[in-house]
Amino acid sequence: MKKQVRWKCERCGDGLLAPSKPRRDDVRRYCLPCSSETGKLVERIAPALEQHRARRVEISRQKKKVERQREKARAEKKMNTPREIAKRKYSQVGEYGMPIKKETERLWKMLAKMPSTLPGARDAIRRVSTWDAPKVSLFEKGWSVDQKNPNRVFISPGAAGTAYYDHTIKVKPCVAWATLAHEIVHRAGYSGHDRDFYMALKWLAETRFRMIIDFSKITRYGYEVDWVISGQIADAVRKTFEKIEEAAS
């Protein structure tokens, strides 16, 4: 026998026992006297079922609320990891002032106009004119955080099907820019760290910031030249990207 519940007419209060799920054409669903008086079918309700349904709706609402809170907590936790904090600092115009993606595209276009008199420039111009600007990977393949120092991240300007160049960017805009420019010059076809490479990098920095970089104290070419460049462009980088940041705000 199916479970019986009390069905009650809200108009007159008359009630009776009927299955919890009566058929639509079951006369017990309707209060016949009230239906006869009003000329319309007057349905009975089952208070116990209404209360049960209300409890289920409330439980479902609470579950959804808890799940939203959990999702929000997970999102906040993810956004506050060293990886995400570092990505926001370096991929947007903000505290450190360099929009990496836009700067990458800008430098790539500039290399297409480098003087052909520079060693290796003809091949570099041909490559830059043929290839799209390298994409700066902000995720698994090209962006990771140094676990010992969350303020250091690795950036990889690279394109699909090509090698990635991993380099550390520290928390200084001038070093960040010099590292980005360093890798972009590599992508243009300068593979080593010889004089030809650093003359191209020097030209790119001088052209970007409209200044002269002094190489008079350089006795040998290698990574230490990057520090010479980043040191001399520090003020120019700060002023350049402060203007961009002010315009963005």
C-alpha positions, 0 to 999 in steps of 0.5 A, a space after each residue: 500500500 502506498 504511503 498515505 498523507 493528509 491532503 487539506 483544502 486551504 479554502 475550507 480546511 477539509 482534509 482526507 488521506 490520500 497517496 503522497 503522489 496521487 494521479 492528476 485525475 484523482 478526485 482526492 487531489 481536489 476539494 469538490 465542494 469548493 470547486 463547485 462553489 467557485 466554478 474552478 478546480 480547487 486543489 488540496 495541499 499536503 502540509 507535510 509534503 510542503 514542509 518536507 519540500 521546503 526543508 529540501 529547498 533550504 538544504 539545497 540552498 545551504 549546500 550551494 552556499 557552502 560550495 560557493 564559499 569553498 570555491 571562493 576560498 579556493 580561488 583566493 588561495 590560488 590567487 595568493 600563491 607565490 606563482 599567481 602573485 608573481 604573475 600579476 606583478 610581471 604581467 600587468 602594469 602595476 607596482 613593477 610597471 612593465 606590461 610584458 606582453 605589450 613590451 614583447 610585441 613592441 621590441 619585436 617590431 623594433 628589431 625589424 628596423 635595426 640598422 643593417 650595418 650591425 653584425 648579424 642584423 640582416 638575418 635577424 631582420 629577415 627572421 623578425 619580419 617573417 616570424 610573429 612576436 614570441 609569446 611570453 608563456 605565463 603558465 606551466 611551460 614558461 612561468 614558475 616560481 623559485 620556491 626559495 624566493 617567491 620574488 623570483 620568477 622564470 620567464 620564457 619568451 617562446 613560440 609553439 614548436 621552438 625552444 624555450 629560453 628560461 631566465 630569472 627575472 628579479 624584482 627590479 623593472 630594469 632587470 626585468 626589461 633587460 632579461 626580456 630584451 635579452 631573450 627576444 634578441 636570442 629569438 631574433 637569431 643571435 644564439 651566443 653571448 658574444 659581441 654581436 649579440 650584445 651590440 644588438 641588445 645595446 642598440 635595442 636598449 638605446 633605441 627603446 629609451 632614447 639614450 646612450 649606453 656606455 660600453 667603454 669599460 667592457 673588457 669581455 662579453 658575457 652575462 655580466 654585460 646584462 648587468 651593465 645594461 640594466 644598471 644604466 637603463 634603470 632610471 629610464 625604465 622607471 620613468 617610461 613605465 611610470 608614465 604608462 601606469 599613470 595613463 592606465 590609472 
